[in-house]
């Protein structure tokens, strides 16, 4: 079975959704960076106090403090960069290009969840394994039927189906 997909411009509401998500993710990343900065400077200081209590000679040496801070800052910067590249970078790429991907998929399984009164289709898409659908669509479509799903091109944020 051949995978068929194409790109088209995002609608205004979809672009607004991504802009709100980008602002939220940016705020979370900034908050994490502030907390990490505090930890990077306070943790070596706390360790120096523990060394002082245990009787170490020269526990507040500048060299140890700044080496520890430098190491923690480099490690934290790397972790923040990896986090940025995994999420926020792709959302910004979607906003910049303003495209979404439409993919033709087939329903491989239908499932009703009585606990939550929700209906699901399982798909043969490599990007989205299952989606929640409306009751009307659940009852009108059968296993093997074609379904089109929409998602953002770079961050793969699910937008809907038709």
C-alpha positions in Angstrom: 0.0 0.0 0.0 1.5 3.3 -1.1 1.6 6.3 1.4 -0.1 9.3 -0.2 0.4 12.8 1.3 0.5 16.3 0.2 1.0 19.8 1.7 -1.4 22.7 1.7 -1.5 26.1 3.5 -2.8 26.2 7.0 -6.0 27.8 7.9 -6.0 30.9 10.2 -7.3 29.0 13.2 -4.7 26.3 12.8 -1.9 28.9 12.6 -3.4 30.6 15.7 -3.3 27.2 17.5 0.4 26.8 16.7 1.2 30.4 17.8 -0.5 29.8 21.2 1.4 26.5 21.5 4.7 28.2 20.6 4.1 30.9 23.3 3.3 28.3 25.9 6.3 26.1 25.0 8.6 29.2 25.0 7.4 30.2 28.4 8.0 26.7 29.8 11.5 26.6 28.3 12.3 30.1 29.7 11.0 29.1 33.1 13.1 25.9 33.1 16.2 27.9 32.0 15.7 30.3 35.0 15.4 27.4 37.5 18.4 25.6 36.0 20.5 28.8 36.3 19.7 29.1 40.0 20.5 25.5 40.5 23.8 25.8 38.6 25.0 28.6 41.0 23.5 27.4 44.3 24.3 23.7 44.0 28.1 24.1 44.0 27.7 26.6 46.9 25.7 24.0 48.9 28.2 21.3 48.2 31.0 23.7 49.5 29.0 24.1 52.7 28.7 20.3 53.1 32.5 20.0 52.5 33.0 22.7 55.2 30.9 20.9 57.7 32.7 17.6 57.1 36.0 19.4 57.8 37.6 19.7 54.3 40.4 22.1 54.0 39.6 25.2 51.9 36.0 24.1 51.0 35.1 27.4 49.4 37.9 27.4 46.8 37.0 29.6 43.8 38.5 27.1 41.4 36.2 24.3 42.5 33.2 26.6 42.6 33.6 28.0 39.1 34.6 24.7 37.6 31.4 23.2 39.0 29.3 26.1 37.9 30.8 25.9 34.4 30.3 22.2 34.1 26.6 22.5 35.3 26.0 25.4 32.9 27.4 23.6 29.9 25.5 20.4 30.7 22.3 22.4 31.3 22.7 24.4 28.1 23.1 21.1 26.2 19.9 19.7 27.8 18.0 22.9 27.1 19.2 22.9 23.5 18.1 19.2 23.0 14.7 20.1 24.5 14.4 23.1 22.2 15.3 21.0 19.1 12.9 18.3 19.9 9.8 20.5 20.3 9.9 24.2 19.9 12.1 24.3 16.9 9.7 22.3 14.8 6.7 24.3 16.0 8.5 27.5 14.9 9.3 25.8 11.5 5.6 25.1 11.1 4.7 28.7 11.8 7.4 30.0 9.5 6.3 27.8 6.5 2.5 27.8 7.3 1.8 24.4 5.8 0.0 21.3 6.9 0.2 17.8 5.6 -2.8 15.9 4.4 -2.4 12.1 4.5 -4.6 9.4 3.0 -5.0 6.6 5.5 -7.1 3.5 6.0 -9.0 2.4 9.0 -7.5 -0.8 10.4 -9.7 -1.1 13.5 -12.7 0.5 15.2 -13.0 0.7 18.9 -15.6 2.0 21.3 -14.5 2.9 24.8 -17.5 2.6 27.2 -15.6 4.1 30.2 -15.3 7.5 28.5 -18.1 7.1 25.9 -15.6 7.8 23.1 -15.0 6.3 19.6 -11.6 5.6 18.0 -10.3 4.6 14.7 -6.9 2.9 14.4 -5.0 3.9 11.2 -2.3 2.6 9.0 -0.5 5.9 9.1 3.2 6.0 10.3 2.5 9.4 12.0 -0.8 8.8 13.8 -1.8 5.4 15.0 -5.3 6.2 16.3 -7.7 9.1 16.4 -10.8 9.9 18.4 -13.8 10.4 16.1 -17.4 11.5 16.4 -20.1 8.9 16.9 -21.6 9.6 13.5 -18.3 9.0 11.7 -17.7 5.8 13.8 -21.1 4.4 12.7 -20.8 5.5 9.1 -17.3 4.2 8.3 -16.1 0.6 8.3 -12.7 -1.1 8.7 -10.7 -0.6 5.4 -12.4 2.7 4.5 -10.3 5.7 3.5 -9.8 8.6 5.9 -7.8 11.8 5.5 -5.9 13.2 8.5 -4.3 16.6 8.8 -1.2 17.4 10.8 1.5 20.0 10.9 4.4 19.3 8.5 7.3 19.6 10.9 6.1 19.1 14.5 3.5 16.5 13.5 0.7 18.1 15.6 -2.6 16.5 14.8 -5.1 18.9 13.4 -8.1 16.8 12.5 -9.6 14.4 10.0 -12.1 14.4 7.1 
